[in-house]
Amino acid sequence: MTMTRTRRVALSGAAALTLLLGPLAAGSSATPAPAAAPAAADASADVPAEMLDAMERDLGVPREKAVQRLTFQTDAATRVRTLSQSLGSTYAGAWVDPAAGTVHVATTAPQRVKGPVAKGVTAVAATRSLSDLEAVGARLDAAGLPADVATWYVDVRTNKVVVEAVGQDTAAAAALVASAGVPADAVQLATTAVAPSTFIDVVGGNAYYINNSSRCSVGFAVQGGFVTAGHCGRTGASTTSPSGTFRGSSFPGNDYAWVQTASGNTPVGAVNNYSGGRVAVKGSQQAAVGAYVCRSGSTTGWRCGTVQAYNTSVRYAQGTVSGLIRTNVCAEPGDSGGSLLAGNQAQGVTSGGSGNCRTGGTTYFQPVNEILSAYGLRLLTS
């Protein structure tokens, strides 16, 4: 079957039934626009209580001290910006010590750190400028970071480029430095126990990608990953955003699957409402016929309707799927696998249907409790 195209088959009537698997590129005018990012808070203005709470929790800084330090950081940033401009090509970076109330500016010409803006600033003599160090990093990038090298970064305190190898052996990092032809005394080798990876909240209704060729939607977060539609991928298929692997998949007959996500991804017991928020999942109690339900999917966002029937059998081109929930909620390609909720109760994952969200349609869902039972999974709730 072609994974990047919409599948349509004839029903007993004139309607067409569609498995709602979308192409890699969303490409649909129905795709919800992302919510605008909130404006950054001015550290010298009133600081949000949540930020102060987090600083006290994670840094051990009392709230009143946190406000003072944020004000200090704002003033320090202004002075550093002015000095970096005046130092030009001799500037080698800066750092602050909020606890001590000190600002350090590194430069290859420390005698140039002067004037009113330099009051309270400690000048640090450096061998290489910041642009020199960044050029070293650019040569490392050009040489290509191997799998055994996690990262490089400029450490302005030591005036070196740090190259981190994964594990205890720095041989791969040393080989990279040699192949890049950068000065050895400009580099410091280090190690890190774990390779970096992307961090993604696994939330119902969000998009994910299968084998870099097609798009579906997350159903519901479970311990270790998420459930989705079986026609989205076979067992062993890989996913990205979040990264993971299909550990089980059944289609046709059923239309369910579960994906185990890689470390660094965080399954969350919630569903994207595509209005800038999330709906908390509280359980999976089945709603009655006629109940209001809403669906979340990565193509058409948040859509609502009513339950029309349970235990519906549907004939797709690949075969019959039984035990589905029939609704009059609309859906389109790419919404497959997405979440169906009745209030805060998980109901099922999107399978297929007919019609679209411009003219209306019928959509079928695989009941979520059957998926949980089939694979012994635990639904995550908020």
TIDOPA-62649 format. One record per residue (C-alpha): residue number from 1; residue in three letters; x, y, z. Coordinates in nm, 3 decimals. Each point is the difference from the previous one (the first is absolute). Example, Ala and Ser with C-alpha at 12.3 -4.5 7.8 and 13.67 -1.06 7.14 Angstrom:
# TIDOPA-62649
node nr->1	rest->Ala	X->1.230	Y->-0.450	Z->0.780
node nr->2	rest->Ser	X->0.137	Y->0.344	Z->-0.066
# end
This chain:
# TIDOPA-62649
node nr->1	rest->Met	X->0.000	Y->0.000	Z->0.000
node nr->2	rest->Thr	X->0.115	Y->0.352	Z->-0.077
node nr->3	rest->Met	X->0.076	Y->0.171	Z->0.329
node nr->4	rest->Thr	X->0.001	Y->0.357	Z->-0.130
node nr->5	rest->Arg	X->-0.336	Y->0.008	Z->-0.170
node nr->6	rest->Thr	X->-0.360	Y->0.014	Z->0.113
node nr->7	rest->Arg	X->-0.170	Y->-0.337	Z->-0.033
node nr->8	rest->Arg	X->-0.358	Y->-0.010	Z->-0.129
node nr->9	rest->Val	X->-0.220	Y->-0.306	Z->-0.051
node nr->10	rest->Ala	X->-0.363	Y->-0.044	Z->-0.093
node nr->11	rest->Leu	X->-0.258	Y->-0.063	Z->0.270
node nr->12	rest->Ser	X->-0.323	Y->-0.184	Z->-0.054
node nr->13	rest->Gly	X->-0.142	Y->0.338	Z->-0.102
node nr->14	rest->Ala	X->0.152	Y->0.284	Z->-0.199
node nr->15	rest->Ala	X->0.209	Y->0.137	Z->0.288
node nr->16	rest->Ala	X->0.377	Y->-0.037	Z->0.012
node nr->17	rest->Leu	X->0.186	Y->-0.123	Z->0.309
node nr->18	rest->Thr	X->0.344	Y->0.134	Z->0.080
node nr->19	rest->Leu	X->0.287	Y->-0.109	Z->0.220
node nr->20	rest->Leu	X->0.114	Y->0.329	Z->0.138
node nr->21	rest->Leu	X->0.375	Y->-0.037	Z->-0.041
node nr->22	rest->Gly	X->0.164	Y->0.318	Z->-0.117
node nr->23	rest->Pro	X->0.308	Y->0.074	Z->-0.214
node nr->24	rest->Leu	X->0.326	Y->0.117	Z->0.154
node nr->25	rest->Ala	X->-0.073	Y->0.363	Z->-0.079
node nr->26	rest->Ala	X->-0.325	Y->0.120	Z->0.149
node nr->27	rest->Gly	X->-0.075	Y->0.218	Z->-0.299
node nr->28	rest->Ser	X->-0.365	Y->0.056	Z->0.094
node nr->29	rest->Ser	X->-0.166	Y->0.334	Z->0.047
node nr->30	rest->Ala	X->-0.187	Y->-0.165	Z->0.286
node nr->31	rest->Thr	X->0.319	Y->-0.046	Z->0.205
node nr->32	rest->Pro	X->-0.039	Y->0.213	Z->0.314
node nr->33	rest->Ala	X->0.238	Y->0.293	Z->0.028
node nr->34	rest->Pro	X->0.238	Y->-0.023	Z->0.297
node nr->35	rest->Ala	X->-0.079	Y->0.221	Z->0.294
node nr->36	rest->Ala	X->0.211	Y->0.312	Z->0.031
node nr->37	rest->Ala	X->0.288	Y->-0.031	Z->0.247
node nr->38	rest->Pro	X->-0.043	Y->0.205	Z->0.316
node nr->39	rest->Ala	X->0.213	Y->0.309	Z->0.032
node nr->40	rest->Ala	X->0.308	Y->-0.033	Z->0.220
node nr->41	rest->Ala	X->-0.032	Y->0.154	Z->0.345
node nr->42	rest->Asp	X->0.217	Y->0.301	Z->0.089
node nr->43	rest->Ala	X->0.217	Y->-0.107	Z->0.295
node nr->44	rest->Ser	X->-0.010	Y->0.350	Z->0.146
node nr->45	rest->Ala	X->-0.382	Y->0.004	Z->-0.004
node nr->46	rest->Asp	X->-0.230	Y->-0.207	Z->0.214
node nr->47	rest->Val	X->0.122	Y->-0.357	Z->-0.018
node nr->48	rest->Pro	X->-0.264	Y->-0.274	Z->-0.049
node nr->49	rest->Ala	X->-0.062	Y->-0.194	Z->0.319
node nr->50	rest->Glu	X->0.052	Y->-0.329	Z->-0.186
node nr->51	rest->Met	X->0.354	Y->0.106	Z->-0.093
node nr->52	rest->Leu	X->0.084	Y->0.094	Z->0.358
node nr->53	rest->Asp	X->-0.142	Y->-0.331	Z->0.123
node nr->54	rest->Ala	X->0.213	Y->-0.191	Z->-0.251
node nr->55	rest->Met	X->0.317	Y->0.191	Z->0.091
node nr->56	rest->Glu	X->-0.057	Y->-0.068	Z->0.368
node nr->57	rest->Arg	X->-0.065	Y->-0.369	Z->-0.073
node nr->58	rest->Asp	X->0.285	Y->-0.063	Z->-0.246
node nr->59	rest->Leu	X->0.266	Y->0.250	Z->0.108
node nr->60	rest->Gly	X->-0.071	Y->0.031	Z->0.368
node nr->61	rest->Val	X->-0.030	Y->0.378	Z->-0.036
node nr->62	rest->Pro	X->-0.252	Y->0.173	Z->0.229
node nr->63	rest->Arg	X->-0.260	Y->0.198	Z->-0.190
node nr->64	rest->Glu	X->0.124	Y->0.343	Z->0.106
node nr->65	rest->Lys	X->0.357	Y->-0.092	Z->-0.100
node nr->66	rest->Ala	X->-0.125	Y->-0.133	Z->-0.333
node nr->67	rest->Val	X->-0.150	Y->0.338	Z->-0.089
node nr->68	rest->Gln	X->0.327	Y->0.175	Z->0.093
node nr->69	rest->Arg	X->0.204	Y->-0.239	Z->-0.212
node nr->70	rest->Leu	X->-0.225	Y->0.038	Z->-0.301
node nr->71	rest->Thr	X->0.034	Y->0.377	Z->0.027
node nr->72	rest->Phe	X->0.378	Y->-0.037	Z->0.025
node nr->73	rest->Gln	X->0.004	Y->-0.224	Z->-0.309
node nr->74	rest->Thr	X->-0.195	Y->0.255	Z->-0.201
node nr->75	rest->Asp	X->0.246	Y->0.277	Z->0.091
node nr->76	rest->Ala	X->0.296	Y->-0.229	Z->-0.069
node nr->77	rest->Ala	X->-0.134	Y->-0.088	Z->-0.345
node nr->78	rest->Thr	X->-0.017	Y->0.369	Z->-0.090
node nr->79	rest->Arg	X->0.360	Y->0.062	Z->0.109
node nr->80	rest->Val	X->0.129	Y->-0.312	Z->-0.179
node nr->81	rest->Arg	X->-0.175	Y->0.098	Z->-0.321
node nr->82	rest->Thr	X->0.159	Y->0.346	Z->0.008
node nr->83	rest->Leu	X->0.347	Y->-0.137	Z->0.080
node nr->84	rest->Ser	X->-0.018	Y->-0.270	Z->-0.268
node nr->85	rest->Gln	X->-0.069	Y->0.270	Z->-0.257
node nr->86	rest->Ser	X->0.290	Y->0.217	Z->0.116
node nr->87	rest->Leu	X->0.241	Y->-0.296	Z->0.018
node nr->88	rest->Gly	X->-0.089	Y->-0.116	Z->-0.348
node nr->89	rest->Ser	X->0.218	Y->-0.284	Z->-0.130
node nr->90	rest->Thr	X->0.186	Y->-0.023	Z->0.333
node nr->91	rest->Tyr	X->-0.314	Y->-0.104	Z->0.192
node nr->92	rest->Ala	X->0.024	Y->-0.357	Z->0.133
node nr->93	rest->Gly	X->-0.328	Y->-0.045	Z->0.186
node nr->94	rest->Ala	X->-0.151	Y->0.082	Z->0.338
node nr->95	rest->Trp	X->-0.156	Y->-0.165	Z->0.302
node nr->96	rest->Val	X->-0.164	Y->0.104	Z->0.324
node nr->97	rest->Asp	X->-0.003	Y->-0.119	Z->0.357
node nr->98	rest->Pro	X->-0.336	Y->0.119	Z->0.133
node nr->99	rest->Ala	X->0.074	Y->-0.126	Z->0.352
node nr->100	rest->Ala	X->0.313	Y->0.215	Z->0.021
node nr->101	rest->Gly	X->-0.143	Y->0.280	Z->-0.211
node nr->102	rest->Thr	X->0.295	Y->-0.003	Z->-0.242
node nr->103	rest->Val	X->0.029	Y->0.028	Z->-0.379
node nr->104	rest->His	X->0.299	Y->-0.144	Z->-0.188
node nr->105	rest->Val	X->0.093	Y->0.105	Z->-0.353
node nr->106	rest->Ala	X->0.275	Y->-0.189	Z->-0.183
node nr->107	rest->Thr	X->0.202	Y->0.172	Z->-0.270
node nr->108	rest->Thr	X->0.334	Y->-0.020	Z->-0.177
node nr->109	rest->Ala	X->0.043	Y->0.370	Z->0.086
node nr->110	rest->Pro	X->-0.097	Y->0.034	Z->0.370
node nr->111	rest->Gln	X->0.134	Y->0.355	Z->0.015
node nr->112	rest->Arg	X->-0.295	Y->0.107	Z->-0.213
node nr->113	rest->Val	X->-0.254	Y->-0.089	Z->0.271
node nr->114	rest->Lys	X->-0.044	Y->0.349	Z->0.138
node nr->115	rest->Gly	X->-0.245	Y->0.284	Z->0.043
node nr->116	rest->Pro	X->-0.319	Y->0.034	Z->0.203
node nr->117	rest->Val	X->-0.152	Y->-0.313	Z->-0.154
node nr->118	rest->Ala	X->0.296	Y->-0.202	Z->0.134
node nr->119	rest->Lys	X->-0.079	Y->0.085	Z->0.360
node nr->120	rest->Gly	X->-0.033	Y->-0.325	Z->0.192
node nr->121	rest->Val	X->0.124	Y->-0.202	Z->-0.298
node nr->122	rest->Thr	X->0.301	Y->-0.232	Z->0.036
node nr->123	rest->Ala	X->0.215	Y->-0.011	Z->-0.316
node nr->124	rest->Val	X->0.144	Y->-0.347	Z->-0.077
node nr->125	rest->Ala	X->0.294	Y->-0.036	Z->-0.239
node nr->126	rest->Ala	X->-0.066	Y->-0.255	Z->-0.275
node nr->127	rest->Thr	X->0.222	Y->-0.166	Z->-0.261
node nr->128	rest->Arg	X->-0.268	Y->-0.035	Z->-0.266
node nr->129	rest->Ser	X->-0.296	Y->0.219	Z->-0.085
node nr->130	rest->Leu	X->-0.353	Y->-0.131	Z->-0.009
node nr->131	rest->Ser	X->0.001	Y->0.012	Z->-0.380
node nr->132	rest->Asp	X->0.321	Y->-0.209	Z->-0.001
node nr->133	rest->Leu	X->-0.164	Y->-0.264	Z->0.220
node nr->134	rest->Glu	X->-0.317	Y->-0.003	Z->-0.208
node nr->135	rest->Ala	X->0.214	Y->-0.051	Z->-0.310
node nr->136	rest->Val	X->0.148	Y->-0.310	Z->0.166
node nr->137	rest->Gly	X->-0.351	Y->-0.127	Z->0.056
node nr->138	rest->Ala	X->-0.095	Y->0.069	Z->-0.360
node nr->139	rest->Arg	X->0.293	Y->-0.214	Z->-0.118
node nr->140	rest->Leu	X->-0.117	Y->-0.282	Z->0.228
node nr->141	rest->Asp	X->-0.347	Y->0.025	Z->-0.155
node nr->142	rest->Ala	X->0.149	Y->-0.008	Z->-0.348
node nr->143	rest->Ala	X->0.195	Y->-0.316	Z->0.087
node nr->144	rest->Gly	X->-0.326	Y->-0.160	Z->0.115
node nr->145	rest->Leu	X->-0.077	Y->-0.111	Z->0.356
node nr->146	rest->Pro	X->0.015	Y->-0.381	Z->0.021
node nr->147	rest->Ala	X->-0.257	Y->-0.200	Z->0.197
node nr->148	rest->Asp	X->0.242	Y->-0.033	Z->0.294
node nr->149	rest->Val	X->0.029	Y->0.377	Z->0.042
node nr->150	rest->Ala	X->-0.295	Y->0.159	Z->0.178
node nr->151	rest->Thr	X->0.074	Y->0.370	Z->-0.032
node nr->152	rest->Trp	X->0.247	Y->0.285	Z->-0.012
node nr->153	rest->Tyr	X->-0.040	Y->0.336	Z->0.170
node nr->154	rest->Val	X->0.204	Y->0.312	Z->0.079
node nr->155	rest->Asp	X->0.093	Y->0.024	Z->0.367
node nr->156	rest->Val	X->0.071	Y->0.370	Z->0.046
node nr->157	rest->Arg	X->0.134	Y->-0.058	Z->0.351
node nr->158	rest->Thr	X->0.286	Y->-0.221	Z->-0.123
node nr->159	rest->Asn	X->0.030	Y->0.169	Z->-0.341
node nr->160	rest->Lys	X->-0.024	Y->-0.339	Z->-0.172
node nr->161	rest->Val	X->-0.233	Y->-0.206	Z->-0.215
node nr->162	rest->Val	X->-0.120	Y->-0.304	Z->0.194
node nr->163	rest->Val	X->-0.063	Y->-0.316	Z->-0.205
node nr->164	rest->Glu	X->-0.206	Y->-0.262	Z->0.185
node nr->165	rest->Ala	X->0.026	Y->-0.369	Z->-0.085
node nr->166	rest->Val	X->-0.272	Y->-0.248	Z->0.094
node nr->167	rest->Gly	X->0.122	Y->-0.251	Z->0.260
node nr->168	rest->Gln	X->0.341	Y->-0.011	Z->0.165
node nr->169	rest->Asp	X->0.221	Y->-0.006	Z->-0.310
node nr->170	rest->Thr	X->0.098	Y->0.332	Z->-0.160
node nr->171	rest->Ala	X->0.162	Y->-0.163	Z->-0.304
node nr->172	rest->Ala	X->-0.285	Y->0.099	Z->-0.232
node nr->173	rest->Ala	X->0.017	Y->0.360	Z->0.121
node nr->174	rest->Ala	X->0.378	Y->0.010	Z->-0.046
node nr->175	rest->Ala	X->-0.037	Y->-0.145	Z->-0.350
node nr->176	rest->Leu	X->-0.254	Y->0.270	Z->-0.085
node nr->177	rest->Val	X->0.234	Y->0.274	Z->0.119
node nr->178	rest->Ala	X->0.283	Y->-0.147	Z->-0.207
node nr->179	rest->Ser	X->-0.212	Y->-0.036	Z->-0.315
node nr->180	rest->Ala	X->-0.127	Y->0.357	Z->0.035
node nr->181	rest->Gly	X->0.359	Y->0.127	Z->0.020
node nr->182	rest->Val	X->-0.069	Y->0.236	Z->0.291
node nr->183	rest->Pro	X->0.264	Y->0.101	Z->0.256
node nr->184	rest->Ala	X->0.013	Y->-0.261	Z->0.275
node nr->185	rest->Asp	X->0.060	Y->0.263	Z->0.268
node nr->186	rest->Ala	X->-0.330	Y->0.168	Z->-0.093
node nr->187	rest->Val	X->-0.195	Y->-0.316	Z->0.083
node nr->188	rest->Gln	X->-0.083	Y->-0.183	Z->0.321
node nr->189	rest->Leu	X->-0.124	Y->-0.361	Z->-0.019
node nr->190	rest->Ala	X->-0.273	Y->-0.115	Z->0.236
node nr->191	rest->Thr	X->-0.250	Y->-0.283	Z->0.033
node nr->192	rest->Thr	X->-0.371	Y->-0.036	Z->0.060
node nr->193	rest->Ala	X->-0.176	Y->-0.316	Z->0.114
node nr->194	rest->Val	X->-0.306	Y->0.028	Z->-0.226
node nr->195	rest->Ala	X->-0.040	Y->0.125	Z->-0.356
node nr->196	rest->Pro	X->-0.237	Y->0.297	Z->-0.037
node nr->197	rest->Ser	X->-0.346	Y->-0.043	Z->-0.147
node nr->198	rest->Thr	X->-0.301	Y->0.217	Z->-0.069
node nr->199	rest->Phe	X->-0.258	Y->0.052	Z->0.273
node nr->200	rest->Ile	X->-0.364	Y->-0.017	Z->-0.103
node nr->201	rest->Asp	X->-0.321	Y->-0.006	Z->0.201
node nr->202	rest->Val	X->-0.205	Y->-0.288	Z->-0.137
node nr->203	rest->Val	X->-0.349	Y->0.150	Z->-0.003
node nr->204	rest->Gly	X->-0.318	Y->-0.136	Z->-0.156
node nr->205	rest->Gly	X->-0.089	Y->0.150	Z->-0.339
node nr->206	rest->Asn	X->0.354	Y->0.111	Z->-0.082
node nr->207	rest->Ala	X->0.164	Y->-0.107	Z->-0.324
node nr->208	rest->Tyr	X->0.265	Y->-0.269	Z->-0.027
node nr->209	rest->Tyr	X->0.176	Y->-0.144	Z->-0.305
node nr->210	rest->Ile	X->0.047	Y->-0.360	Z->-0.112
node nr->211	rest->Asn	X->0.313	Y->-0.122	Z->-0.183
node nr->212	rest->Asn	X->0.049	Y->0.359	Z->-0.123
node nr->213	rest->Ser	X->-0.276	Y->-0.056	Z->-0.255
node nr->214	rest->Ser	X->-0.340	Y->0.067	Z->0.156
node nr->215	rest->Arg	X->-0.174	Y->0.185	Z->0.282
node nr->216	rest->Cys	X->-0.251	Y->-0.112	Z->0.262
node nr->217	rest->Ser	X->-0.119	Y->0.132	Z->0.336
node nr->218	rest->Val	X->0.069	Y->-0.112	Z->0.356
node nr->219	rest->Gly	X->-0.301	Y->-0.167	Z->0.164
node nr->220	rest->Phe	X->0.061	Y->-0.010	Z->0.374
node nr->221	rest->Ala	X->0.314	Y->-0.010	Z->0.211
node nr->222	rest->Val	X->0.067	Y->-0.327	Z->0.179
node nr->223	rest->Gln	X->0.281	Y->-0.111	Z->0.226
node nr->224	rest->Gly	X->0.303	Y->-0.006	Z->-0.230
node nr->225	rest->Gly	X->-0.157	Y->0.151	Z->-0.310
node nr->226	rest->Phe	X->-0.337	Y->0.044	Z->-0.170
node nr->227	rest->Val	X->-0.281	Y->-0.184	Z->-0.176
node nr->228	rest->Thr	X->-0.109	Y->0.076	Z->-0.354
node nr->229	rest->Ala	X->-0.154	Y->-0.159	Z->-0.308
node nr->230	rest->Gly	X->0.136	Y->-0.330	Z->-0.129
node nr->231	rest->His	X->-0.013	Y->0.103	Z->-0.364
node nr->232	rest->Cys	X->0.249	Y->0.279	Z->0.076
node nr->233	rest->Gly	X->0.292	Y->-0.244	Z->0.031
node nr->234	rest->Arg	X->0.092	Y->-0.364	Z->0.033
node nr->235	rest->Thr	X->0.184	Y->-0.150	Z->0.294
node nr->236	rest->Gly	X->0.364	Y->0.107	Z->-0.017
node nr->237	rest->Ala	X->-0.066	Y->0.323	Z->-0.193
node nr->238	rest->Ser	X->0.184	Y->0.304	Z->0.132
node nr->239	rest->Thr	X->-0.145	Y->0.337	Z->0.094
node nr->240	rest->Thr	X->0.134	Y->0.352	Z->0.034
node nr->241	rest->Ser	X->-0.131	Y->0.301	Z->0.196
node nr->242	rest->Pro	X->-0.012	Y->-0.188	Z->0.233
node nr->243	rest->Ser	X->0.261	Y->-0.262	Z->-0.079
node nr->244	rest->Gly	X->-0.119	Y->-0.352	Z->0.070
node nr->245	rest->Thr	X->-0.085	Y->-0.346	Z->-0.132
node nr->246	rest->Phe	X->-0.329	Y->-0.176	Z->-0.068
node nr->247	rest->Arg	X->0.006	Y->-0.285	Z->0.254
node nr->248	rest->Gly	X->-0.337	Y->-0.138	Z->-0.104
node nr->249	rest->Ser	X->-0.237	Y->0.059	Z->-0.290
node nr->250	rest->Ser	X->-0.321	Y->-0.169	Z->-0.119
node nr->251	rest->Phe	X->-0.173	Y->0.084	Z->-0.329
node nr->252	rest->Pro	X->-0.238	Y->-0.101	Z->-0.152
node nr->253	rest->Gly	X->-0.232	Y->-0.187	Z->0.235
node nr->254	rest->Asn	X->0.092	Y->0.263	Z->0.258
node nr->255	rest->Asp	X->0.147	Y->0.343	Z->-0.053
node nr->256	rest->Tyr	X->0.224	Y->0.054	Z->0.297
node nr->257	rest->Ala	X->0.368	Y->0.032	Z->0.083
node nr->258	rest->Trp	X->0.231	Y->0.117	Z->0.272
node nr->259	rest->Val	X->0.329	Y->0.186	Z->-0.037
node nr->260	rest->Gln	X->0.277	Y->-0.019	Z->0.258
node nr->261	rest->Thr	X->0.173	Y->0.337	Z->0.007
node nr->262	rest->Ala	X->0.373	Y->0.052	Z->0.045
node nr->263	rest->Ser	X->0.147	Y->0.149	Z->0.316
node nr->264	rest->Gly	X->-0.026	Y->0.378	Z->0.012
node nr->265	rest->Asn	X->-0.364	Y->0.002	Z->-0.110
node nr->266	rest->Thr	X->-0.261	Y->0.058	Z->0.268
node nr->267	rest->Pro	X->-0.346	Y->-0.160	Z->-0.034
node nr->268	rest->Val	X->-0.261	Y->0.237	Z->0.145
node nr->269	rest->Gly	X->-0.354	Y->-0.094	Z->0.101
node nr->270	rest->Ala	X->-0.159	Y->0.277	Z->-0.203
node nr->271	rest->Val	X->-0.136	Y->0.083	Z->-0.346
node nr->272	rest->Asn	X->0.076	Y->0.303	Z->-0.217
node nr->273	rest->Asn	X->-0.313	Y->0.214	Z->-0.040
node nr->274	rest->Tyr	X->0.163	Y->0.208	Z->-0.278
node nr->275	rest->Ser	X->-0.103	Y->0.320	Z->0.173
node nr->276	rest->Gly	X->0.325	Y->0.045	Z->0.188
node nr->277	rest->Gly	X->-0.081	Y->-0.243	Z->0.279
node nr->278	rest->Arg	X->-0.042	Y->-0.363	Z->0.100
node nr->279	rest->Val	X->-0.288	Y->-0.207	Z->0.128
node nr->280	rest->Ala	X->0.095	Y->-0.218	Z->0.296
node nr->281	rest->Val	X->-0.079	Y->-0.370	Z->-0.039
node nr->282	rest->Lys	X->-0.164	Y->-0.134	Z->0.316
node nr->283	rest->Gly	X->-0.094	Y->-0.354	Z->-0.103
node nr->284	rest->Ser	X->-0.153	Y->-0.213	Z->-0.274
node nr->285	rest->Gln	X->-0.363	Y->-0.055	Z->0.094
node nr->286	rest->Gln	X->-0.208	Y->-0.074	Z->-0.310
node nr->287	rest->Ala	X->-0.260	Y->0.262	Z->-0.090
node nr->288	rest->Ala	X->-0.354	Y->-0.087	Z->-0.108
node nr->289	rest->Val	X->-0.140	Y->0.019	Z->-0.351
node nr->290	rest->Gly	X->-0.106	Y->0.360	Z->-0.060
node nr->291	rest->Ala	X->0.273	Y->0.139	Z->0.225
node nr->292	rest->Tyr	X->0.198	Y->0.304	Z->-0.108
node nr->293	rest->Val	X->0.358	Y->-0.087	Z->-0.097
node nr->294	rest->Cys	X->0.294	Y->0.198	Z->-0.137
node nr->295	rest->Arg	X->0.295	Y->-0.113	Z->-0.207
node nr->296	rest->Ser	X->0.355	Y->0.139	Z->-0.021
node nr->297	rest->Gly	X->0.217	Y->-0.050	Z->-0.306
node nr->298	rest->Ser	X->0.301	Y->0.157	Z->-0.168
node nr->299	rest->Thr	X->-0.179	Y->0.102	Z->-0.321
node nr->300	rest->Thr	X->-0.335	Y->0.142	Z->0.108
node nr->301	rest->Gly	X->0.065	Y->0.062	Z->0.369
node nr->302	rest->Trp	X->-0.288	Y->-0.018	Z->0.247
node nr->303	rest->Arg	X->-0.339	Y->-0.114	Z->-0.139
node nr->304	rest->Cys	X->-0.315	Y->-0.112	Z->0.179
node nr->305	rest->Gly	X->-0.316	Y->-0.203	Z->-0.064
node nr->306	rest->Thr	X->-0.196	Y->-0.287	Z->0.152
node nr->307	rest->Val	X->0.033	Y->-0.376	Z->0.040
node nr->308	rest->Gln	X->-0.232	Y->-0.176	Z->-0.247
node nr->309	rest->Ala	X->0.077	Y->-0.367	Z->0.067
node nr->310	rest->Tyr	X->0.239	Y->-0.253	Z->0.149
node nr->311	rest->Asn	X->0.132	Y->-0.334	Z->-0.126
node nr->312	rest->Thr	X->-0.007	Y->0.120	Z->-0.360
node nr->313	rest->Ser	X->0.170	Y->-0.203	Z->-0.271
node nr->314	rest->Val	X->0.162	Y->0.200	Z->-0.280
node nr->315	rest->Arg	X->0.135	Y->-0.129	Z->-0.329
node nr->316	rest->Tyr	X->0.323	Y->0.166	Z->-0.116
node nr->317	rest->Ala	X->0.197	Y->-0.094	Z->-0.311
node nr->318	rest->Gln	X->0.234	Y->-0.204	Z->0.218
node nr->319	rest->Gly	X->-0.281	Y->-0.190	Z->0.173
node nr->320	rest->Thr	X->-0.269	Y->0.031	Z->0.264
node nr->321	rest->Val	X->0.054	Y->0.160	Z->0.339
node nr->322	rest->Ser	X->-0.254	Y->-0.087	Z->0.270
node nr->323	rest->Gly	X->-0.103	Y->0.142	Z->0.336
node nr->324	rest->Leu	X->0.038	Y->0.367	Z->-0.096
node nr->325	rest->Ile	X->-0.178	Y->0.306	Z->0.138
node nr->326	rest->Arg	X->-0.204	Y->0.184	Z->-0.264
node nr->327	rest->Thr	X->-0.034	Y->0.379	Z->0.034
node nr->328	rest->Asn	X->-0.098	Y->0.302	Z->-0.206
node nr->329	rest->Val	X->0.324	Y->0.177	Z->0.090
node nr->330	rest->Cys	X->0.190	Y->0.106	Z->-0.313
node nr->331	rest->Ala	X->0.364	Y->-0.090	Z->-0.068
node nr->332	rest->Glu	X->0.254	Y->0.011	Z->-0.284
node nr->333	rest->Pro	X->0.327	Y->-0.172	Z->-0.101
node nr->334	rest->Gly	X->0.266	Y->0.045	Z->0.268
node nr->335	rest->Asp	X->-0.258	Y->-0.016	Z->0.281
node nr->336	rest->Ser	X->0.038	Y->-0.381	Z->0.015
node nr->337	rest->Gly	X->0.090	Y->-0.129	Z->0.343
node nr->338	rest->Gly	X->-0.113	Y->0.319	Z->0.172
node nr->339	rest->Ser	X->-0.197	Y->0.026	Z->0.325
node nr->340	rest->Leu	X->-0.376	Y->-0.026	Z->0.054
node nr->341	rest->Leu	X->-0.124	Y->0.136	Z->0.335
node nr->342	rest->Ala	X->-0.334	Y->0.022	Z->0.177
node nr->343	rest->Gly	X->0.064	Y->0.282	Z->0.245
node nr->344	rest->Asn	X->0.325	Y->-0.112	Z->0.165
node nr->345	rest->Gln	X->-0.052	Y->-0.372	Z->-0.067
node nr->346	rest->Ala	X->0.205	Y->-0.168	Z->-0.274
node nr->347	rest->Gln	X->-0.221	Y->-0.183	Z->-0.251
node nr->348	rest->Gly	X->0.204	Y->-0.111	Z->-0.299
node nr->349	rest->Val	X->0.251	Y->0.073	Z->-0.276
node nr->350	rest->Thr	X->-0.092	Y->0.117	Z->-0.349
node nr->351	rest->Ser	X->-0.020	Y->-0.276	Z->-0.260
node nr->352	rest->Gly	X->-0.167	Y->0.126	Z->-0.318
node nr->353	rest->Gly	X->-0.316	Y->0.135	Z->-0.148
node nr->354	rest->Ser	X->-0.166	Y->0.185	Z->-0.283
node nr->355	rest->Gly	X->-0.047	Y->0.367	Z->-0.082
node nr->356	rest->Asn	X->0.214	Y->0.284	Z->0.133
node nr->357	rest->Cys	X->-0.010	Y->0.299	Z->0.233
node nr->358	rest->Arg	X->-0.133	Y->0.237	Z->-0.267
node nr->359	rest->Thr	X->-0.316	Y->-0.192	Z->-0.089
node nr->360	rest->Gly	X->-0.024	Y->-0.231	Z->0.304
node nr->361	rest->Gly	X->0.043	Y->-0.373	Z->0.025
node nr->362	rest->Thr	X->-0.001	Y->-0.321	Z->0.200
node nr->363	rest->Thr	X->0.306	Y->-0.118	Z->0.195
node nr->364	rest->Tyr	X->0.072	Y->-0.330	Z->0.174
node nr->365	rest->Phe	X->0.215	Y->-0.056	Z->0.306
node nr->366	rest->Gln	X->0.173	Y->-0.301	Z->0.152
node nr->367	rest->Pro	X->-0.105	Y->-0.019	Z->0.369
node nr->368	rest->Val	X->0.294	Y->0.090	Z->0.225
node nr->369	rest->Asn	X->-0.078	Y->-0.254	Z->0.273
node nr->370	rest->Glu	X->0.039	Y->-0.284	Z->-0.250
node nr->371	rest->Ile	X->0.347	Y->0.130	Z->-0.091
node nr->372	rest->Leu	X->0.105	Y->0.025	Z->0.364
node nr->373	rest->Ser	X->-0.122	Y->-0.354	Z->0.066
node nr->374	rest->Ala	X->0.162	Y->-0.147	Z->-0.310
node nr->375	rest->Tyr	X->0.349	Y->0.121	Z->0.092
node nr->376	rest->Gly	X->-0.026	Y->0.022	Z->0.378
node nr->377	rest->Leu	X->0.049	Y->0.376	Z->-0.002
node nr->378	rest->Arg	X->-0.084	Y->0.261	Z->0.264
node nr->379	rest->Leu	X->-0.170	Y->0.319	Z->-0.112
node nr->380	rest->Leu	X->0.172	Y->0.311	Z->0.134
node nr->381	rest->Thr	X->-0.235	Y->0.246	Z->0.168
node nr->382	rest->Ser	X->0.049	Y->0.351	Z->0.127
# end
